[in-house]
């Protein structure tokens, strides 16, 4: 039975990011990944001249530490930034309408009636309110009105998070907006005060990917010196012993055992629940109660001259009130170079989630025919795609629904009774790649503190608290 200081179960972006931050401190980390490759659902595919993504296609960042990781991991040279001047579209009354990003343009937009615009401008007069368990729908409707909720926020929640705004926790899903209300009594007033006092982040928001796709990030982290990755190894049991955490695993080579003083479980909540049930049934029960949504991603490659729309934007999202069978469509070859052969374009469509869970179970022909029937009128598509790939992800995205905040508070309290045990995954603290990297940093800070300052290379700025973020 081998021993080490840190063992991470799960080689997705959360586990790899944590391992990377620890490796920068000279702490050796072993990572077990059940699949034959790391990265979890993140994977870039090169086929027939198209570069497509199975899951996350980009990183939206405003955190300085994420930029720090990109630079130190040697990824700056292959970073590809999105053009911020591209339009953002939403389906409105059966057509694509540009979503204005600035207040003056919002006043002229046909997306909202004059009543809806006046209701939005009156937000500054609405008294502070709400409850800890308030849903996204109730929060946005209360602050900004129903039109903003239905046209702008609903497609964001359903399209990017596969969630249901009527059930999603506003504090968990929209923490920056709910914090503005609690601190200043108004979202609008809070934004104005922060602008006047220049309390904006040191980094402006930036959206980017890499020349080889998001797999560049995964591969760079996994190959970091000090990270020992074992693929095809599934954890099967966890016990607490005198020497630390004793973990057993299985691979095609047979059974494997390891002892570690610090154990990080970076798997989906339902997998973590199965591993922890013999150790702490209450903790396992709380984890098992976290819901997940299944999604499907359809990649279509077409000749550019077969699409009438100018494709002068990032893509579009679909509000629930529009009778379409998908959640959103990204124009990937418009976002980043090298995503499609010359004279062609790559369209990536997201289906399923809480809005249309049965779609993930459709056959490929059913899914593609229905999708083309919806897309063709919107984009002016003629003919069939020359390239097609479908990625299905059962139980893909955790849902921050209902009593999510109370449940995760109980999970953290129960976890605190098991020193040296850590949970680091997308069912806590946000599902985006940005938040996965940041949570990895927070977990690494906890572990270095647990191991003692003598283990550190003298108060490294990498793991020092950042007043901008904290």
C-alpha positions as CSV (number, residue, x, y, z in Angstrom):
1,X,0.0,0.0,0.0
2,X,1.6,3.3,-1.1
3,X,1.4,6.5,0.8
4,X,1.3,10.2,-0.2
5,X,0.2,13.5,1.2
6,X,-2.7,14.3,-1.2
7,X,-4.9,12.0,-3.2
8,X,-7.6,13.3,-5.6
9,X,-10.4,11.1,-6.8
10,X,-11.6,12.5,-10.1
11,X,-9.6,13.9,-12.9
12,X,-12.1,16.5,-14.2
13,X,-11.2,20.2,-14.3
14,X,-11.9,20.7,-10.5
15,X,-9.5,17.9,-9.5
16,X,-6.8,18.9,-12.0
17,X,-7.0,22.6,-11.0
18,X,-6.6,21.7,-7.4
19,X,-3.7,19.4,-8.2
20,X,-2.1,22.2,-10.3
21,X,-2.3,24.8,-7.5
22,X,-0.8,22.3,-5.0
23,X,2.0,21.3,-7.4
24,X,3.0,24.9,-7.6
25,X,3.8,24.7,-3.9
26,X,6.0,21.6,-4.4
27,X,3.3,19.3,-3.0
28,X,3.1,15.9,-4.8
29,X,-0.4,14.9,-5.8
30,X,-1.8,11.7,-7.1
31,X,-5.0,11.9,-9.2
32,X,-7.3,8.9,-9.9
33,X,-9.5,9.1,-13.0
34,X,-12.0,6.4,-13.9
35,X,-11.9,7.2,-17.6
36,X,-8.9,6.5,-19.9
37,X,-8.3,10.2,-20.2
38,X,-8.5,13.2,-17.8
39,X,-10.8,16.2,-18.2
40,X,-14.2,14.8,-17.3
41,X,-16.7,15.9,-19.9
42,X,-14.3,18.5,-21.4
43,X,-12.9,17.2,-24.6
44,X,-12.0,18.8,-27.9
45,X,-12.4,16.8,-31.1
46,X,-10.6,17.3,-34.5
47,X,-12.6,15.7,-37.3
48,X,-12.9,16.5,-41.0
49,X,-11.3,20.0,-40.5
50,X,-13.7,20.9,-37.6
51,X,-12.7,21.5,-34.0
52,X,-15.6,20.9,-31.7
53,X,-16.2,20.6,-28.0
54,X,-18.1,17.9,-26.2
55,X,-18.9,20.2,-23.3
56,X,-17.6,23.6,-22.2
57,X,-16.4,25.5,-25.4
58,X,-14.9,28.5,-23.7
59,X,-13.9,30.2,-20.5
60,X,-15.5,33.4,-19.4
61,X,-13.2,35.0,-16.8
62,X,-12.9,38.0,-14.6
63,X,-10.6,36.5,-11.9
64,X,-6.9,37.5,-11.8
65,X,-5.9,34.0,-10.5
66,X,-7.3,32.3,-13.6
67,X,-5.1,34.5,-15.8
68,X,-2.2,33.7,-13.5
69,X,-2.8,29.9,-14.0
70,X,-3.1,30.4,-17.8
71,X,0.2,32.2,-17.9
72,X,2.2,29.9,-15.6
73,X,0.7,26.8,-17.2
74,X,2.2,27.9,-20.5
75,X,-1.1,28.5,-22.2
76,X,-0.9,32.2,-23.0
77,X,0.6,31.6,-26.4
78,X,-2.3,29.5,-27.6
79,X,-5.1,31.6,-26.0
80,X,-7.8,32.8,-28.4
81,X,-10.0,35.7,-27.2
82,X,-13.5,36.2,-28.5
83,X,-14.4,39.5,-30.2
84,X,-16.5,41.4,-27.7
85,X,-18.1,43.4,-30.4
86,X,-20.0,40.4,-31.7
87,X,-23.8,40.6,-31.3
88,X,-25.7,38.4,-28.8
89,X,-29.0,37.2,-30.1
90,X,-32.2,35.8,-28.5
91,X,-35.2,34.4,-30.2
92,X,-38.1,36.9,-29.9
93,X,-41.5,36.2,-31.6
94,X,-40.0,33.6,-33.9
95,X,-37.0,35.7,-35.1
96,X,-33.5,36.5,-33.9
97,X,-33.2,39.8,-32.1
98,X,-30.0,41.4,-30.9
99,X,-29.7,41.8,-27.1
100,X,-28.4,45.3,-26.3
101,X,-25.5,45.3,-23.9
102,X,-25.7,49.0,-22.9
103,X,-28.5,50.9,-21.2
104,X,-29.0,53.5,-24.0
105,X,-29.4,50.8,-26.6
106,X,-31.9,49.0,-24.3
107,X,-34.2,52.0,-24.5
108,X,-34.5,51.6,-28.2
109,X,-34.7,47.8,-28.3
110,X,-37.8,46.1,-29.7
111,X,-37.3,43.2,-27.2
112,X,-39.3,45.0,-24.5
113,X,-42.4,47.2,-24.5
114,X,-42.2,50.7,-23.1
115,X,-44.0,49.4,-20.0
116,X,-41.3,46.8,-19.6
117,X,-38.5,49.4,-20.0
118,X,-40.1,51.7,-17.5
119,X,-40.5,48.9,-15.1
120,X,-36.8,48.0,-15.5
121,X,-35.8,51.7,-14.9
122,X,-38.0,51.8,-11.8
123,X,-35.8,49.1,-10.2
124,X,-33.9,51.7,-8.2
125,X,-37.2,52.5,-6.4
126,X,-38.1,48.9,-5.4
127,X,-37.5,48.3,-1.7
128,X,-35.1,45.6,-0.6
129,X,-36.9,42.2,-0.1
130,X,-36.7,38.5,-0.9
131,X,-35.8,35.5,1.2
132,X,-32.9,33.1,1.4
133,X,-34.7,30.5,-0.7
134,X,-36.0,32.9,-3.3
135,X,-36.0,31.6,-6.9
136,X,-34.4,33.3,-9.9
137,X,-37.8,34.0,-11.4
138,X,-39.2,35.6,-8.3
139,X,-36.0,37.7,-7.7
140,X,-35.7,39.1,-11.2
141,X,-39.5,39.7,-11.6
142,X,-39.5,41.5,-8.3
143,X,-36.5,43.7,-9.1
144,X,-36.7,44.2,-12.9
145,X,-40.1,43.0,-14.0
146,X,-41.5,40.0,-15.9
147,X,-40.5,41.1,-19.4
148,X,-36.8,41.2,-18.5
149,X,-37.2,37.8,-16.7
150,X,-38.9,36.1,-19.7
151,X,-36.7,37.6,-22.4
152,X,-33.2,37.9,-21.0
153,X,-32.8,35.9,-17.8
154,X,-34.9,32.8,-18.6
155,X,-32.9,31.8,-21.7
156,X,-29.6,32.4,-19.8
157,X,-30.7,30.0,-17.0
158,X,-32.2,27.4,-19.2
159,X,-29.7,27.6,-22.0
160,X,-26.4,27.8,-20.2
161,X,-27.2,26.0,-16.9
162,X,-29.8,23.6,-18.2
163,X,-31.8,24.7,-15.2
164,X,-35.4,25.9,-14.3
165,X,-35.5,29.6,-13.2
166,X,-38.7,28.8,-11.3
167,X,-36.7,26.4,-9.1
168,X,-33.2,27.7,-9.2
169,X,-31.9,29.5,-6.1
170,X,-31.3,33.2,-6.9
171,X,-28.5,33.5,-4.3
172,X,-26.7,30.4,-5.7
173,X,-27.1,31.2,-9.4
174,X,-27.0,35.0,-9.5
175,X,-24.8,35.8,-6.4
176,X,-23.5,39.1,-7.8
177,X,-27.0,40.5,-8.4
178,X,-28.5,39.3,-5.1
179,X,-25.5,40.7,-3.2
180,X,-26.0,44.1,-4.8
181,X,-29.6,44.2,-3.6
182,X,-28.6,43.2,-0.1
183,X,-25.7,45.7,0.1
184,X,-27.3,48.7,-1.6
185,X,-31.0,47.9,-1.7
186,X,-31.0,48.0,-5.5
187,X,-29.1,46.3,-8.4
188,X,-29.0,49.5,-10.4
189,X,-27.8,51.7,-7.5
190,X,-25.2,49.1,-6.6
191,X,-23.8,49.1,-10.1
192,X,-23.7,52.9,-10.2
193,X,-22.0,53.2,-6.8
194,X,-19.4,50.6,-7.7
195,X,-18.7,52.4,-11.0
196,X,-18.3,55.8,-9.2
197,X,-16.1,54.3,-6.5
198,X,-14.3,52.3,-9.1
199,X,-14.9,49.1,-7.2
200,X,-14.8,47.0,-10.4
201,X,-12.5,44.0,-10.7
202,X,-8.9,44.4,-11.7
203,X,-9.7,42.3,-14.7
204,X,-12.5,43.1,-17.1
205,X,-14.5,40.1,-18.2
206,X,-12.9,38.2,-21.1
207,X,-14.1,35.2,-23.0
208,X,-11.5,32.9,-24.6
209,X,-10.5,29.4,-25.6
210,X,-7.3,27.9,-27.0
211,X,-5.9,27.0,-30.4
212,X,-6.4,23.3,-29.7
213,X,-9.7,23.8,-27.9
214,X,-10.4,23.4,-24.2
215,X,-8.4,20.2,-24.2
216,X,-5.3,22.4,-24.2
217,X,-6.2,23.4,-20.7
218,X,-6.8,19.9,-19.5
219,X,-3.7,18.5,-21.1
220,X,-1.5,21.3,-19.7
221,X,-2.8,20.8,-16.2
222,X,-2.5,17.0,-16.3
223,X,1.1,17.1,-17.5
224,X,2.3,19.4,-14.7
225,X,5.3,18.2,-12.8
226,X,4.3,16.9,-9.4
227,X,0.9,15.6,-10.6
228,X,0.8,11.8,-10.9
229,X,-2.2,10.9,-13.0
230,X,-3.6,7.4,-13.0
231,X,-6.3,6.8,-15.6
232,X,-8.6,3.8,-15.8
233,X,-8.6,3.6,-12.0
234,X,-12.0,3.7,-10.2
235,X,-12.2,4.3,-6.5
236,X,-14.2,1.6,-4.7
237,X,-13.9,2.3,-1.0
238,X,-12.8,4.8,1.6
239,X,-12.0,4.3,5.2
240,X,-10.4,6.5,7.9
241,X,-7.3,4.9,9.5
242,X,-4.6,5.8,11.9
243,X,-2.3,6.8,9.1
244,X,-4.8,8.8,7.2
245,X,-7.4,8.1,4.5
246,X,-7.2,4.6,3.1
247,X,-8.6,4.3,-0.4
248,X,-9.1,1.2,-2.6
249,X,-9.5,1.3,-6.3
250,X,-9.9,-1.1,-9.3
251,X,-8.4,-1.1,-12.8
252,X,-7.9,-3.7,-15.5
253,X,-4.6,-4.5,-13.8
254,X,-6.3,-5.4,-10.6
255,X,-6.9,-3.8,-7.2
256,X,-5.0,-0.8,-5.9
257,X,-4.6,0.7,-2.4
258,X,-3.4,4.0,-1.2
259,X,-3.1,6.0,2.1
260,X,-3.2,9.8,2.0
261,X,-3.3,12.5,4.8
262,X,-5.5,14.7,2.6
263,X,-8.2,13.2,0.4
264,X,-10.2,15.3,-2.2
265,X,-13.3,13.8,-3.9
266,X,-13.8,15.6,-7.2
267,X,-16.6,13.5,-8.7
268,X,-20.3,14.1,-9.3
269,X,-22.3,14.3,-6.1
270,X,-24.0,10.9,-6.7
271,X,-20.6,9.2,-7.1
272,X,-19.3,10.9,-3.9
273,X,-22.4,9.8,-2.1
274,X,-21.7,6.1,-3.0
275,X,-18.1,6.4,-1.8
276,X,-19.0,8.1,1.5
277,X,-22.1,6.2,2.5
278,X,-20.3,3.6,4.6
279,X,-18.3,6.4,6.3
280,X,-21.1,9.0,6.9
281,X,-24.6,8.1,5.9
282,X,-26.0,11.7,6.6
283,X,-23.4,13.3,4.4
284,X,-24.0,10.8,1.7
285,X,-27.7,11.4,1.9
286,X,-27.3,15.1,1.4
287,X,-25.0,14.6,-1.6
288,X,-27.4,12.0,-3.2
289,X,-30.2,14.6,-3.0
290,X,-28.5,17.0,-5.4
291,X,-30.4,16.8,-8.8
292,X,-28.7,16.7,-12.2
293,X,-29.9,17.5,-15.7
294,X,-29.0,15.6,-18.8
295,X,-28.0,17.4,-22.0
296,X,-27.1,16.7,-25.6
297,X,-24.8,18.7,-27.8
298,X,-25.2,18.6,-31.6
299,X,-22.4,19.8,-33.9
300,X,-23.3,20.6,-37.5
301,X,-20.8,21.7,-40.2
302,X,-22.3,23.4,-43.2
303,X,-21.0,25.4,-46.2
304,X,-21.2,29.1,-45.4
305,X,-23.1,29.8,-48.6
306,X,-25.9,27.5,-47.4
307,X,-26.7,29.9,-44.5
308,X,-28.5,33.1,-45.3
309,X,-28.0,34.8,-41.9
310,X,-24.9,37.0,-41.6
311,X,-23.8,35.1,-38.5
312,X,-22.5,38.4,-37.1
313,X,-22.6,37.3,-33.5
314,X,-21.9,34.6,-30.9
315,X,-25.1,32.7,-31.4
316,X,-28.5,32.8,-29.7
317,X,-30.5,31.6,-26.7
318,X,-34.1,30.5,-26.7
319,X,-36.7,31.7,-24.1
320,X,-39.1,29.0,-22.8
321,X,-42.1,30.8,-24.4
322,X,-40.7,30.3,-27.9
323,X,-42.0,26.9,-29.4
324,X,-38.5,25.6,-30.2
325,X,-37.0,22.2,-29.3
326,X,-33.6,23.3,-28.1
327,X,-32.0,25.7,-25.6
328,X,-29.4,27.6,-27.6
329,X,-27.1,27.7,-30.6
330,X,-23.5,28.8,-30.7
331,X,-21.7,29.9,-33.9
332,X,-18.4,28.4,-32.9
333,X,-16.5,29.1,-36.1
334,X,-17.4,32.7,-35.6
335,X,-16.2,32.8,-32.0
336,X,-12.7,31.4,-32.5
337,X,-10.5,30.7,-35.5
338,X,-9.7,27.2,-36.8
339,X,-13.1,25.7,-35.8
340,X,-14.2,24.9,-39.4
341,X,-12.6,24.5,-42.9
342,X,-12.4,27.5,-45.1
343,X,-15.8,28.4,-46.6
344,X,-17.6,26.4,-43.9
345,X,-19.2,27.1,-40.5
346,X,-19.7,25.1,-37.3
347,X,-23.0,25.4,-35.4
348,X,-23.2,23.9,-32.0
349,X,-26.7,23.4,-30.5
350,X,-27.6,22.5,-26.9
351,X,-30.7,20.4,-26.1
352,X,-32.3,18.7,-23.1
353,X,-31.9,20.1,-19.6
354,X,-34.8,20.7,-17.3
355,X,-36.9,22.2,-20.2
356,X,-36.7,19.2,-22.5
357,X,-35.3,16.2,-20.7
358,X,-36.7,13.6,-23.1
359,X,-34.8,15.1,-26.0
360,X,-31.6,13.4,-24.8
361,X,-33.2,10.0,-25.3
362,X,-34.2,10.7,-29.0
363,X,-32.4,8.7,-31.7
364,X,-29.9,10.6,-33.8
365,X,-32.2,10.9,-36.8
366,X,-35.0,12.2,-34.6
367,X,-32.8,14.7,-32.9
368,X,-31.2,16.1,-36.1
369,X,-34.4,16.3,-38.2
370,X,-36.2,18.2,-35.4
371,X,-33.3,20.5,-34.9
372,X,-33.0,21.3,-38.6
373,X,-36.7,22.0,-38.8
374,X,-36.3,24.6,-36.1
375,X,-32.9,26.1,-37.2
376,X,-33.6,26.4,-40.9
377,X,-36.2,29.2,-40.7
378,X,-34.2,31.1,-38.1
379,X,-30.8,31.1,-40.0
380,X,-32.0,30.5,-43.5
381,X,-30.3,27.1,-43.8
382,X,-30.5,25.2,-47.1
383,X,-29.6,21.6,-47.4
384,X,-28.1,19.0,-44.9
385,X,-25.0,19.4,-42.8
386,X,-21.8,17.9,-44.3
387,X,-20.5,17.2,-40.8
388,X,-22.4,15.9,-37.8
389,X,-21.6,14.7,-34.3
390,X,-23.8,14.3,-31.3
391,X,-22.6,14.1,-27.7
392,X,-24.9,13.0,-25.0
393,X,-24.3,13.7,-21.3
394,X,-26.6,11.9,-18.9
395,X,-26.8,13.6,-15.5
396,X,-24.4,16.2,-16.7
397,X,-25.1,19.5,-14.8
398,X,-26.0,19.8,-11.1
399,X,-29.1,21.9,-10.5
400,X,-29.0,24.6,-7.8
401,X,-32.7,24.1,-7.1
402,X,-35.0,24.5,-4.1
403,X,-33.2,24.1,-0.8
404,X,-29.8,24.0,-2.4
405,X,-28.2,26.6,-0.1
406,X,-29.5,24.8,3.0
407,X,-28.4,21.4,1.7
408,X,-24.9,22.6,0.8
409,X,-24.6,24.3,4.2
410,X,-25.3,21.0,5.8
411,X,-22.8,19.2,3.5
412,X,-20.1,21.7,4.5
413,X,-20.9,21.3,8.2
414,X,-20.8,17.5,8.0
415,X,-17.6,17.6,6.0
416,X,-16.0,19.7,8.7
417,X,-16.3,16.7,11.1
418,X,-13.9,14.7,8.8
419,X,-10.5,16.4,8.9
420,X,-8.5,15.9,5.8
421,X,-11.5,15.2,3.6
422,X,-12.5,17.7,0.9
423,X,-15.2,18.0,-1.7
424,X,-14.3,19.9,-4.9
425,X,-16.7,19.6,-7.8
426,X,-19.3,21.6,-9.8
427,X,-22.2,21.0,-7.4
428,X,-20.5,23.5,-5.1
429,X,-19.7,27.1,-5.8
430,X,-20.6,27.3,-9.5
431,X,-20.5,25.1,-12.6
432,X,-18.3,27.3,-14.9
433,X,-14.7,26.4,-15.7
434,X,-13.7,29.7,-14.1
435,X,-15.3,28.8,-10.8
436,X,-13.8,25.3,-11.0
437,X,-10.4,26.8,-11.2
438,X,-11.1,29.2,-8.4
439,X,-12.6,26.5,-6.2
440,X,-9.4,24.4,-6.8
441,X,-7.4,27.4,-5.5
442,X,-9.6,27.6,-2.4
443,X,-9.2,23.8,-1.8
444,X,-5.5,24.1,-2.2
445,X,-5.4,26.8,0.4
446,X,-7.2,24.7,2.9
447,X,-4.8,21.8,2.3
448,X,-1.7,23.8,2.6
449,X,-3.0,25.2,5.9
450,X,-3.8,21.6,7.0
451,X,-0.3,20.4,6.1
452,X,1.3,23.3,8.0
453,X,3.3,26.3,6.9
454,X,6.5,24.4,7.1
455,X,5.2,22.5,4.0
456,X,4.9,25.8,2.0
457,X,7.5,27.6,0.0
458,X,7.1,30.6,2.3
459,X,3.8,32.3,1.8
460,X,3.6,32.0,-2.0
461,X,1.5,34.7,-3.7
462,X,-0.3,32.0,-5.6
463,X,-2.1,30.9,-2.6
464,X,-2.3,34.2,-0.7
465,X,-5.8,35.6,-0.2
466,X,-6.7,38.2,-2.8
467,X,-8.7,41.1,-1.4
468,X,-10.3,41.7,-4.8
469,X,-11.9,38.2,-4.7
470,X,-12.4,37.5,-1.1
